Amino acid sequence: MHKLPYGNVRKTDQKTNQKDKKMKVKLTNMQIISELAPALSELKTMRTPGNVTIATVRTFGECEKAVKDYETARISILNNFCKKENGKPVIKDNQYQFDSPEDKASAEAEIRKIVETEVELDVHQVSSTVFEKVEISGNLYEVLVRYQFIDDKVVSKNIKDAQSFLKKVADEKEPEKEKEAEPVAN
């Protein structure tokens, strides 16, 4: 085997071989279903470095488990409250049928409870610096940062540094503007 100057890892791979950081994050079933799982699903379709792909697949697997548990509980609630014929739920036009509006309201109330239930997920974090060469929309990036999939400490620090730099430049230009405003006597 030919030894590379950086060990047996190519130079390009060294940037992406970061230790997998796993965090416990509490999210509601609604947040998982409506935001995090779709965002990770979209990220899975993109070309990303290896560690991002691995973290995406692992975190998406956690989301799938939570969604499956939610669906199992939801279907159980519907089966408990819905109209039955021969012991089987009555489903018409892809909708569960109920004996009374009260049964339907009770089922909806129970489902709302599980939608708002918090679930603890293992989110496998990725450093924000990995995304410098990956084109993703601002909305997708925001969702991934919000649910702590992307460790955004570096970007936050860079943004603060840039803001302080711009403020400093603006402060330096203000005296120049005042000098320009003074009429020059001939």
Number of C-alpha atoms within 10 A of each C-alpha: 4 6 8 10 9 9 9 10 12 11 12 8 12 10 12 16 13 13 9 14 14 16 14 12 14 16 16 15 23 17 16 24 17 10 15 23 21 16 20 22 13 13 20 17 9 12 11 17 16 12 21 25 18 16 22 25 17 15 21 24 16 19 23 15 12 20 17 12 12 20 14 11 15 19 12 13 18 21 19 13 21 19 19 16 7 6 8 10 17 16 13 8 6 7 8 17 20 20 11 11 10 11 17 18 13 14 20 15 13 15 20 13 11 18 17 13 14 16 17 14 18 18 24 24 24 27 19 17 16 16 15 8 9 12 11 13 8 9 10 17 18 14 17 21 17 13 18 18 27 23 19 20 13 12 13 12 11 12 12 12 12 12 12 12 12 12 12 11 11 11 11 11 11 11 11 10 10 9 10 10 9 8 7 7 4 3
